[in-house]
Amino acid sequence: MKAMILAAGKGTRVRPITHTIPKPLIPILQKPVMEFLLELLRQHGFNEIMVNVSHLAEEIESYFRDGQRFGVQIGYSFEGKIVDGDLVGEALGSAGGLRRIQDFNPFFDDTFIVLCGDALIDLDLTAAVKYHKEKGAIATIITKSVPKEVVSSYGVVVTDDEGRIKAFQEKPSVDEALSTNINTGIYIFEPEIINYIPPNQKYDIGGELFPRLVEKGAPFYAVNMDFEWVDIGKVPDYWHAIRAVLQREIKNVQIPGIEVKPGIYTGLNVSVNWDKVNVEGPVYIGAMTHIEDGATIIGPSMIGPNCWICSGATVDNSVIFEYSRLGPGVRLVDKLVFGRYCVDKTGAAIDVQAAALDWLITDARQTFPNEDQVKQRAIAELLNQER
C-alpha cells in the first residue's frame, strides 16, 4: 500500500528551529516526528512512501535514506533548483507536489494516504481507509472534534448528515463556526484525484483542491475519529508536545533512556551528583550532559544531550536542545533554548548572541575559563588601569 508524506514546507512558524532543522526532523525526545509517522504507516501496511522535499531536503534524505532501516521503501521528489551551486527550495504546494510525482511516472495506482510530516498521531489508518471505501469516496478528510472555544485556531470542516463535505471555514470565530470538527491534514485519496490538480503549477490541497471538489460535486467525505493528534505547527505546539510526552499524555511515544529516579530519565553517561542537585520530574536529560552541583531542574523539562548546566542555574518547565550551556545562576522558566536563541512559550525569540547575552546561554562546546582565571584577569585589568 502506498502513502505520501508532505515534507516540503519551510516551517516558518517553527523558527528559529527550522532555520537548521526541517520540520519532519524536529525531535520529540531525540526522535524525529516523521519517524513516528513511518512507524504508524508500516504498522497499517503502508510500506511504499513518497516524500516531497524542498527546504533542507538533504537533511531529510540523509536521515531516512531509502527507508530500509524503518521497514519501508521511501522515494523523494525534490521541489526546487540549483542556483550558484546551492540547492534552492521552490515548494509546489501540497497538491502540486502530488501531481508532480504522478506526472513523472504514475505511482498512485490505488487508494493511498497523505500525511503532513509534522504531526504526532496514533490514528487507526485501517479503519479510516475502510470508511473511505464504504462511502465510495474519491477523497476523505480525517477530522477531529475540538472544544468550541478553540475552533478559531483551525480549519473547520462542515458536512451533511451522511458525512459529505459541504463547506470549509478557515479559522472562524467561535460565534461563526458551523462545526467543531477540524481538518487534521490526514487525507485518503483515490488516484483519480490527480485529475482535479492542474499540472506544472503551485497548488494547495486545503485551499484550492478541496474547494474545487465541493464545487464539482465530487464524492468527498469527512470521517470524524477519536485519536491522539499533536500538530507541531508553531513553537508553542512543540513546547506543549514535549510536555505532553513527559507527562505521558501521548500514548504512542515512549520516554527514552533509563528511569534513574521516579520520573527522571537519562541517556548514557550523564554526569551529575543526585545528592547535590534539586530535580523534580518528569525530566529527561540526554547523554553526556553535565549537571553541576547546586543546579535545579523542575519538570516537565527536557535537557538534550551534551549540555552543561552550571551551578545555581534553574531549568523550570523548559526545553533545551543539544550542546547548550546555561551559565551560573541563569534562571530559565517556560523557555525553549535552541542554539543561540531563547524562545518563550508564545514563540517570541531572543538572539542571545546579538543581545550580548551569550555568556548566559551559549554553546557547550566552547572553552570557558574557570572562576579563578576570571578573577585573576579582572584583578590584572584593574591593576593596569591604576598604573
C-alpha positions as CSV (number, residue, x, y, z in Angstrom):
1,M,0.0,0.0,0.0
2,K,1.2,3.5,-0.8
3,A,1.3,6.8,1.0
4,M,2.8,10.3,0.7
5,I,4.3,12.4,3.5
6,L,4.3,16.2,2.9
7,A,7.7,17.5,3.9
8,A,8.5,20.4,1.6
9,G,7.4,23.3,3.8
10,K,9.8,25.9,5.2
11,G,8.2,25.7,8.7
12,T,8.2,29.5,9.1
13,R,6.0,29.3,12.2
14,V,8.5,27.0,14.0
15,R,11.5,29.3,13.5
16,P,14.2,29.5,14.8
17,I,14.2,25.7,15.0
18,T,13.6,25.3,11.3
19,H,16.5,27.6,10.3
20,T,18.6,24.4,10.5
21,I,16.2,21.5,11.1
22,P,13.4,20.8,8.7
23,K,10.0,20.2,10.4
24,P,9.9,16.5,9.8
25,L,13.2,16.1,11.6
26,I,12.2,18.1,14.7
27,P,12.9,15.7,17.5
28,I,10.4,14.5,20.1
29,L,12.8,13.5,22.9
30,Q,15.5,12.8,20.3
31,K,13.4,11.0,17.8
32,P,12.2,12.9,14.6
33,V,8.5,13.4,14.3
34,M,8.4,11.9,10.8
35,E,9.9,8.6,12.2
36,F,6.8,8.2,14.3
37,L,4.7,8.6,11.1
38,L,6.8,5.9,9.3
39,E,6.2,3.5,12.2
40,L,2.4,4.2,12.0
41,L,2.3,3.7,8.3
42,R,4.2,0.4,8.4
43,Q,2.0,-0.8,11.2
44,H,-1.0,-0.5,8.9
45,G,0.6,-1.9,5.8
46,F,1.7,1.3,4.0
47,N,5.2,0.4,3.0
48,E,5.8,2.4,-0.2
49,I,6.1,6.0,0.7
50,M,6.8,9.1,-1.4
51,V,8.1,12.2,0.4
52,N,8.2,15.6,-1.3
53,V,11.1,17.7,-0.1
54,S,12.3,21.2,-0.6
55,H,13.6,23.2,2.4
56,L,16.7,21.5,3.8
57,A,15.8,18.5,1.6
58,E,19.3,17.0,2.0
59,E,18.8,16.7,5.8
60,I,15.6,14.7,5.4
61,E,17.1,12.4,2.7
62,S,20.3,11.8,4.7
63,Y,18.4,10.7,7.8
64,F,15.8,8.5,6.3
65,R,17.7,7.3,3.1
66,D,15.6,4.6,1.3
67,G,13.6,3.7,4.4
68,Q,15.2,0.3,4.7
69,R,16.0,0.6,8.4
70,F,12.5,1.7,9.1
71,G,10.9,-1.3,7.4
72,V,9.5,0.7,4.4
73,Q,10.6,1.9,1.0
74,I,11.0,5.7,0.5
75,G,11.3,7.8,-2.6
76,Y,11.9,11.6,-2.7
77,S,10.5,14.2,-5.0
78,F,12.7,17.3,-4.8
79,E,11.0,20.7,-5.5
80,G,13.5,23.4,-6.3
81,K,16.6,24.0,-8.4
82,I,20.3,24.7,-8.1
83,V,21.4,28.4,-8.1
84,D,25.1,29.2,-8.0
85,G,25.8,25.8,-6.8
86,D,23.3,25.8,-3.9
87,L,20.0,24.0,-3.7
88,V,17.1,26.4,-3.5
89,G,13.8,25.1,-2.5
90,E,10.7,26.0,-4.5
91,A,7.8,24.1,-3.0
92,L,4.9,23.3,-5.3
93,G,2.2,23.3,-2.7
94,S,0.8,20.1,-1.2
95,A,-1.4,19.2,-4.2
96,G,1.2,20.5,-6.8
97,G,3.8,18.1,-5.2
98,L,1.3,15.2,-5.6
99,R,0.7,16.0,-9.2
100,R,4.5,16.3,-9.9
101,I,5.1,12.7,-8.7
102,Q,2.3,11.3,-10.7
103,D,3.3,13.2,-13.9
104,F,6.9,11.9,-13.5
105,N,5.6,8.3,-13.5
106,P,2.2,7.1,-12.4
107,F,2.9,6.0,-8.8
108,F,-0.5,6.3,-7.1
109,D,-2.5,3.4,-8.6
110,D,-4.8,2.5,-5.8
111,T,-6.2,4.0,-2.6
112,F,-3.4,6.0,-0.8
113,I,-2.9,8.2,2.2
114,V,-1.4,11.6,2.5
115,L,0.0,12.8,5.8
116,C,1.6,16.1,6.9
117,G,5.2,15.4,8.1
118,D,4.9,17.5,11.3
119,A,2.3,15.8,13.5
120,L,2.2,13.1,16.1
121,I,-0.8,10.8,15.6
122,D,-2.0,7.4,16.7
123,L,-4.8,7.0,14.2
124,D,-6.3,3.7,13.2
125,L,-5.5,4.1,9.5
126,T,-7.0,0.7,8.6
127,A,-10.4,1.8,10.0
128,A,-10.2,5.2,8.2
129,V,-9.5,3.5,4.8
130,K,-12.4,1.1,5.4
131,Y,-14.8,4.1,5.9
132,H,-13.4,5.8,2.8
133,K,-14.1,2.8,0.6
134,E,-17.5,2.1,2.0
135,K,-18.5,5.6,1.0
136,G,-17.2,5.3,-2.5
137,A,-15.3,8.5,-1.9
138,I,-12.7,10.0,-4.2
139,A,-11.3,11.9,-1.2
140,T,-11.8,11.7,2.6
141,I,-10.6,14.0,5.3
142,I,-9.9,12.7,8.7
143,T,-11.4,15.2,11.2
144,K,-11.2,15.5,14.9
145,S,-13.6,17.3,17.3
146,V,-12.2,20.1,19.4
147,P,-13.8,22.3,22.1
148,K,-15.7,25.1,20.5
149,E,-13.7,27.8,22.3
150,V,-10.5,26.8,20.3
151,V,-12.1,26.4,16.8
152,S,-10.6,29.7,15.7
153,S,-7.2,28.2,15.6
154,Y,-8.1,25.6,13.0
155,G,-9.7,24.9,9.6
156,V,-13.3,23.8,10.2
157,V,-15.0,21.1,8.1
158,V,-18.8,21.3,7.5
159,T,-20.6,18.2,6.5
160,D,-24.2,16.9,5.9
161,D,-25.7,14.0,7.9
162,E,-24.1,11.5,5.6
163,G,-20.6,12.9,6.2
164,R,-20.4,14.5,2.7
165,I,-18.4,17.8,2.8
166,K,-20.4,20.9,2.1
167,A,-18.1,23.7,3.0
168,F,-14.9,24.8,4.8
169,Q,-14.3,27.6,7.3
170,E,-10.7,28.8,7.8
171,K,-10.2,29.7,11.4
172,P,-13.7,31.1,12.1
173,S,-14.7,33.0,15.2
174,V,-16.4,30.9,17.9
175,D,-19.7,32.5,17.1
176,E,-19.4,31.9,13.3
177,A,-18.2,28.3,13.5
178,L,-20.6,25.9,11.9
179,S,-18.9,22.8,13.3
180,T,-16.3,21.8,15.8
181,N,-14.8,19.2,13.5
182,I,-11.3,20.3,12.3
183,N,-9.1,19.3,9.4
184,T,-6.1,17.3,10.8
185,G,-4.2,17.3,7.5
186,I,-4.7,13.5,7.1
187,Y,-6.3,12.5,3.8
188,I,-7.3,9.4,1.9
189,F,-7.4,9.7,-1.9
190,E,-8.2,7.6,-5.0
191,P,-5.8,8.0,-8.0
192,E,-8.5,9.9,-9.9
193,I,-7.9,12.9,-7.5
194,I,-4.9,13.8,-9.7
195,N,-7.3,14.8,-12.5
196,Y,-8.5,17.7,-10.3
197,I,-5.0,19.1,-9.9
198,P,-3.6,21.4,-12.6
199,P,-0.1,20.4,-13.8
200,N,3.1,22.4,-13.5
201,Q,1.9,24.9,-11.0
202,K,1.8,25.6,-7.3
203,Y,-1.5,24.2,-5.9
204,D,-2.7,23.6,-2.4
205,I,-4.8,20.7,-1.1
206,G,-6.7,22.6,1.6
207,G,-7.0,26.0,0.0
208,E,-7.6,25.0,-3.7
209,L,-8.1,21.3,-4.3
210,F,-10.8,20.7,-1.7
211,P,-13.0,23.8,-2.6
212,R,-12.8,22.6,-6.2
213,L,-14.1,19.1,-5.2
214,V,-17.0,20.7,-3.4
215,E,-17.7,22.9,-6.4
216,K,-17.7,19.9,-8.8
217,G,-19.9,17.8,-6.5
218,A,-17.3,15.1,-6.3
219,P,-17.8,12.2,-3.8
220,F,-15.9,14.0,-1.0
221,Y,-16.4,12.9,2.6
222,A,-15.1,13.5,6.2
223,V,-14.8,11.0,8.9
224,N,-14.6,12.2,12.5
225,M,-12.4,10.0,14.6
226,D,-11.2,10.0,18.2
227,F,-7.4,9.8,18.2
228,E,-4.3,11.5,19.5
229,W,-3.2,14.3,17.3
230,V,-0.5,16.8,18.2
231,D,0.2,19.3,15.4
232,I,3.7,20.9,15.6
233,G,2.7,23.9,13.5
234,K,4.2,26.6,15.8
235,V,6.9,26.8,18.5
236,P,4.3,26.7,21.4
237,D,2.9,23.5,19.9
238,Y,6.3,21.9,20.1
239,W,6.8,23.0,23.6
240,H,3.4,21.5,24.6
241,A,4.2,18.3,22.7
242,I,7.3,17.7,24.8
243,R,5.4,18.4,28.0
244,A,2.7,16.0,26.9
245,V,5.2,13.2,26.2
246,L,6.9,13.7,29.6
247,Q,3.6,13.7,31.4
248,R,2.6,10.5,29.5
249,E,-0.4,12.1,27.8
250,I,0.7,10.8,24.4
251,K,0.3,7.1,24.4
252,N,2.4,6.1,21.4
253,V,5.6,8.0,22.4
254,Q,7.9,6.4,25.0
255,I,10.3,8.4,27.1
256,P,13.8,7.2,26.1
257,G,16.7,6.4,28.4
258,I,16.7,4.9,31.8
259,E,14.5,5.9,34.7
260,V,17.2,6.6,37.4
261,K,14.7,8.0,39.9
262,P,10.9,8.2,39.8
263,G,10.0,10.5,36.8
264,I,13.7,11.2,36.0
265,Y,15.1,9.7,32.8
266,T,18.6,10.0,31.4
267,G,20.6,9.0,28.4
268,L,24.1,7.4,28.6
269,N,26.8,8.7,30.9
270,V,25.1,11.7,32.4
271,S,27.4,13.4,34.9
272,V,25.5,14.5,38.0
273,N,25.6,14.1,41.7
274,W,22.0,13.5,42.5
275,D,22.5,14.3,46.2
276,K,23.7,17.8,45.3
277,V,21.1,18.9,42.8
278,N,17.4,19.6,43.1
279,V,15.5,17.6,40.4
280,E,11.7,17.3,40.3
281,G,10.3,15.1,37.5
282,P,9.1,14.5,34.9
283,V,12.5,15.3,33.4
284,Y,14.6,13.9,30.6
285,I,18.4,14.5,30.4
286,G,20.3,13.5,27.3
287,A,23.5,11.5,27.1
288,M,26.9,13.1,28.1
289,T,25.2,16.1,29.8
290,H,26.8,17.5,32.9
291,I,24.7,19.0,35.7
292,E,26.9,20.9,38.2
293,D,26.2,20.8,42.0
294,G,23.6,23.3,43.1
295,A,21.6,23.3,39.9
296,T,17.8,23.0,39.9
297,I,15.7,21.2,37.3
298,I,11.9,21.2,37.6
299,G,9.7,19.2,35.2
300,P,8.2,18.8,32.8
301,S,11.6,19.7,31.3
302,M,13.9,18.2,28.7
303,I,17.6,18.8,28.5
304,G,19.2,17.5,25.3
305,P,22.5,15.6,25.0
306,N,25.9,17.2,25.5
307,C,24.6,20.1,27.5
308,W,26.2,21.8,30.5
309,I,24.1,23.2,33.4
310,C,26.2,25.3,35.7
311,S,25.9,25.6,39.5
312,G,22.9,27.7,40.6
313,A,21.2,27.5,37.3
314,T,17.5,26.7,37.2
315,V,15.6,24.9,34.4
316,D,11.9,25.1,35.1
317,N,9.2,23.8,32.6
318,S,11.6,24.3,29.7
319,V,13.1,22.6,26.7
320,I,16.9,22.8,25.9
321,F,18.4,21.4,22.7
322,E,21.7,19.7,22.5
323,Y,25.1,21.4,23.2
324,S,23.6,24.2,25.2
325,R,25.3,25.7,28.2
326,L,23.5,27.6,30.9
327,G,25.8,29.9,32.9
328,P,25.9,30.1,36.7
329,G,22.7,31.4,38.2
330,V,20.7,31.5,35.0
331,R,17.0,31.0,35.6
332,L,15.2,29.5,32.7
333,V,11.4,29.3,33.2
334,D,8.9,28.4,30.4
335,K,11.5,28.7,27.8
336,L,13.0,26.8,24.8
337,V,16.7,27.1,24.1
338,F,17.9,26.3,20.6
339,G,21.4,27.2,19.6
340,R,21.8,31.0,20.0
341,Y,18.1,31.5,20.5
342,C,15.9,31.6,23.6
343,V,12.2,31.3,22.9
344,D,9.3,31.9,25.2
345,K,6.2,29.7,25.1
346,T,4.4,32.3,22.9
347,G,7.0,31.8,20.2
348,A,8.8,35.2,20.8
349,A,12.6,34.6,20.3
350,I,15.7,36.4,21.5
351,D,19.0,36.0,19.8
352,V,21.2,35.8,22.9
353,Q,24.4,36.4,20.8
354,A,23.1,39.6,19.2
355,A,21.8,40.7,22.6
356,A,25.3,40.2,24.1
357,L,23.8,37.6,26.5
358,D,25.8,34.6,25.2
359,W,27.7,34.5,28.4
360,L,24.4,33.3,30.0
361,I,23.4,30.8,27.3
362,T,25.9,29.6,24.8
363,D,27.3,26.6,23.0
364,A,28.6,24.0,25.4
365,R,31.5,23.1,23.0
366,Q,33.2,26.3,23.7
367,T,36.1,26.5,26.2
368,F,35.3,28.5,29.3
369,P,37.8,29.8,31.8
370,N,37.3,28.7,35.4
371,E,36.2,31.2,38.1
372,D,39.8,31.7,39.4
373,Q,41.0,32.6,35.9
374,V,38.2,35.1,35.6
375,K,39.0,36.7,38.9
376,Q,42.8,36.9,38.1
377,R,42.0,38.5,34.8
378,A,39.7,41.1,36.4
379,I,42.4,41.9,39.0
380,A,45.1,42.2,36.3
381,E,42.9,44.6,34.3
382,L,42.2,46.6,37.4
383,L,45.9,46.9,38.3
384,N,46.7,48.0,34.7
385,Q,44.1,50.8,34.9
386,E,45.5,52.1,38.1
387,R,49.1,52.4,36.7
